[in-house]
Amino acid sequence: MSTPVYSAQLPGTPVGTLKLWATREGIRRLGFRSGPDLHAPGEQLSTDPAPAYLDETLELLQGYFDGTVREFSAIPLDLGALTDFQLQVYDHLLDIPHGKVTTYGAIAEVMGLGAAGARAVGQAVGSNPVAIVIPCHRVVGADHTLHGYSGGLERKAALLRLEGIVVDGALPSSRAHPEELRLDL
């Protein structure tokens, strides 16, 4: 049996059009792909009215880009298809404050995985289905290089800059400088 899903989009953001897919329980995916509504296997696009929280989520995301929203705890999520390990990593991502970054290794250490667990954390972060809301863009390498981002490094750099973090490019070797303050002169 297929799971009914609802789709919405937020065009014109600094990182392009955002596409959201949701169930009655919560947001299932948020990504940057444009084009037709792409549902996953086992999903069926619903023709029923979308849950009210979907429009509320679009408003919160617009507020994030306008600089008036800094966290998304009010957004319900439907992450049931993920592993326990991924969910544990995402809980740590949700604790990273707006305008701050952490490293894959630091998350691994907090989870009791040691420095060697950074790679596993990186794989979980790279599989995050709900970009921005679960702020995987706030995770950088131990040397503060950007590394990867499923939406592309240009978007990761743009999101970090939006949060006031200085970033010196949009390449894997580009560095985030959270210790530097950007002043409007």
GISUL-V620055 format. One record per pair of residues at least 6 apart in sequence whose C-alpha atoms are under 8 Angstrom apart, sorted by sequence separation. I is the first residue (numbers start at 1). GAP is how many residues later the second one is. D is the distance in Angstrom with one decimal. If there is no record, write none. Layout:
BEGIN
I;GAP;D + I;GAP;D
END
This chain:
BEGIN
11;6;4.1 + 21;6;6.1 + 22;6;4.9 + 39;6;6.9 + 63;6;5.0 + 64;6;6.1 + 96;6;7.3 + 108;6;5.8 + 109;6;6.2 + 128;6;7.4 + 131;6;7.7 + 140;6;5.1 + 141;6;6.3 + 147;6;7.8 + 160;6;7.4 + 161;6;6.6 + 168;6;5.7 + 169;6;7.2 + 10;7;5.5 + 11;7;6.3 + 20;7;7.1 + 21;7;5.6 + 22;7;6.8 + 64;7;8.0 + 108;7;6.3 + 139;7;7.9 + 140;7;6.5 + 146;7;7.2 + 149;7;6.3 + 160;7;7.3 + 167;7;7.0 + 168;7;5.7 + 9;8;6.7 + 10;8;5.0 + 20;8;7.6 + 21;8;5.1 + 61;8;7.6 + 79;8;7.9 + 108;8;7.8 + 109;8;7.6 + 128;8;7.1 + 167;8;5.7 + 168;8;6.7 + 9;9;5.4 + 10;9;6.6 + 20;9;5.7 + 21;9;6.5 + 60;9;6.5 + 105;9;7.6 + 106;9;7.8 + 108;9;5.1 + 167;9;4.4 + 9;10;4.4 + 19;10;8.0 + 20;10;4.5 + 105;10;5.4 + 108;10;5.3 + 126;10;7.7 + 146;10;7.7 + 157;10;6.2 + 166;10;5.9 + 167;10;6.0 + 8;11;6.0 + 9;11;5.9 + 19;11;5.6 + 20;11;6.6 + 105;11;7.7 + 107;11;7.4 + 125;11;6.0 + 146;11;7.7 + 165;11;6.8 + 166;11;5.1 + 7;12;7.2 + 8;12;5.2 + 18;12;6.8 + 19;12;5.3 + 60;12;7.4 + 105;12;6.9 + 106;12;7.8 + 137;12;7.0 + 157;12;7.1 + 165;12;6.3 + 166;12;6.3 + 7;13;5.6 + 8;13;6.7 + 18;13;5.7 + 19;13;5.9 + 105;13;4.5 + 108;13;6.3 + 136;13;8.0 + 157;13;5.8 + 165;13;5.1 + 7;14;4.6 + 18;14;4.9 + 19;14;6.6 + 104;14;5.0 + 107;14;7.2 + 156;14;7.8 + 166;14;6.4 + 6;15;5.5 + 7;15;6.4 + 17;15;6.1 + 18;15;7.2 + 19;15;7.2 + 92;15;7.0 + 104;15;7.4 + 165;15;7.3 + 166;15;7.2 + 5;16;6.3 + 6;16;5.1 + 16;16;6.9 + 17;16;7.5 + 18;16;7.8 + 105;16;7.8 + 154;16;4.9 + 160;16;8.0 + 165;16;7.2 + 166;16;6.7 + 5;17;5.3 + 6;17;6.2 + 15;17;7.9 + 17;17;6.7 + 104;17;6.0 + 153;17;5.3 + 154;17;7.6 + 164;17;7.2 + 165;17;7.3 + 5;18;4.8 + 21;18;7.8 + 57;18;6.3 + 89;18;7.5 + 104;18;5.9 + 153;18;6.3 + 164;18;6.4 + 4;19;6.4 + 5;19;7.7 + 137;19;5.4 + 153;19;7.1 + 3;20;7.6 + 53;22;7.3 + 126;22;7.5 + 137;22;7.0 + 138;22;7.0 + 53;23;7.7 + 126;23;6.6 + 127;23;7.9 + 137;23;7.0 + 126;24;6.4 + 146;24;7.7 + 147;24;7.9 + 148;24;6.6 + 146;25;7.2 + 147;25;4.6 + 24;26;8.0 + 71;26;8.0 + 146;26;5.4 + 147;26;7.0 + 24;27;6.2 + 26;27;7.9 + 27;27;7.7 + 71;27;7.1 + 145;27;6.4 + 146;27;6.6 + 70;28;5.8 + 145;28;5.4 + 146;28;5.9 + 145;29;5.3 + 146;29;5.9 + 7;30;6.8 + 145;30;4.2 + 146;30;6.7 + 144;31;5.2 + 145;31;6.2 + 22;32;7.5 + 89;32;6.7 + 143;32;7.7 + 144;32;5.4 + 144;33;7.2 + 5;34;7.7 + 89;35;6.9 + 90;35;7.4 + 104;35;6.3 + 89;36;7.2 + 102;36;6.4 + 103;36;5.2 + 104;36;6.6 + 105;36;7.8 + 140;36;7.6 + 101;37;4.6 + 102;37;5.1 + 103;37;4.9 + 104;37;6.2 + 105;37;6.7 + 5;38;6.3 + 7;38;7.4 + 86;38;5.3 + 90;38;7.7 + 100;38;6.7 + 101;38;5.6 + 102;38;6.2 + 103;38;5.3 + 104;38;7.2 + 3;39;6.2 + 4;39;5.8 + 5;39;5.9 + 6;39;5.9 + 85;39;7.7 + 86;39;7.7 + 96;39;7.5 + 101;39;6.9 + 103;39;5.6 + 2;40;4.8 + 3;40;4.6 + 4;40;4.9 + 5;40;5.0 + 6;40;5.8 + 94;40;5.7 + 1;41;7.2 + 2;41;4.9 + 3;41;5.9 + 4;41;5.7 + 5;41;5.5 + 6;41;8.0 + 93;41;6.3 + 94;41;6.5 + 103;41;7.4 + 2;42;5.7 + 4;42;5.2 + 93;42;5.9 + 96;42;7.2 + 93;43;6.4 + 6;44;6.0 + 90;44;6.6 + 93;45;7.9 + 8;46;7.4 + 10;48;6.4 + 27;48;7.6 + 9;49;7.6 + 13;49;7.7 + 26;49;7.4 + 27;49;6.2 + 28;49;6.2 + 26;50;4.5 + 27;50;4.6 + 28;50;5.0 + 14;51;7.3 + 25;51;6.9 + 26;51;4.1 + 27;51;5.4 + 28;51;6.1 + 10;52;7.7 + 13;52;6.9 + 25;52;6.9 + 26;52;4.6 + 27;52;8.0 + 25;53;5.7 + 23;55;7.1 + 22;56;7.5 + 72;61;5.9 + 99;61;7.1 + 71;62;7.5 + 99;64;4.6 + 98;65;6.4 + 99;65;5.8 + 100;65;7.5 + 99;66;6.2 + 101;77;6.9 + 100;78;6.5 + 99;79;7.8 + 67;95;8.0 + 65;97;7.5 + 31;98;7.4 + 30;99;6.2 + 31;99;6.9 + 29;100;4.9 + 30;100;4.5 + 31;100;6.2 + 28;101;7.0 + 29;101;4.8 + 30;101;5.6 + 28;102;6.8 + 29;102;7.8 + 30;102;7.9 + 27;103;7.6 + 32;119;6.2 + 31;120;7.2 + 15;140;5.6 + 15;143;7.0 + 14;144;7.5 + 15;144;7.7
END
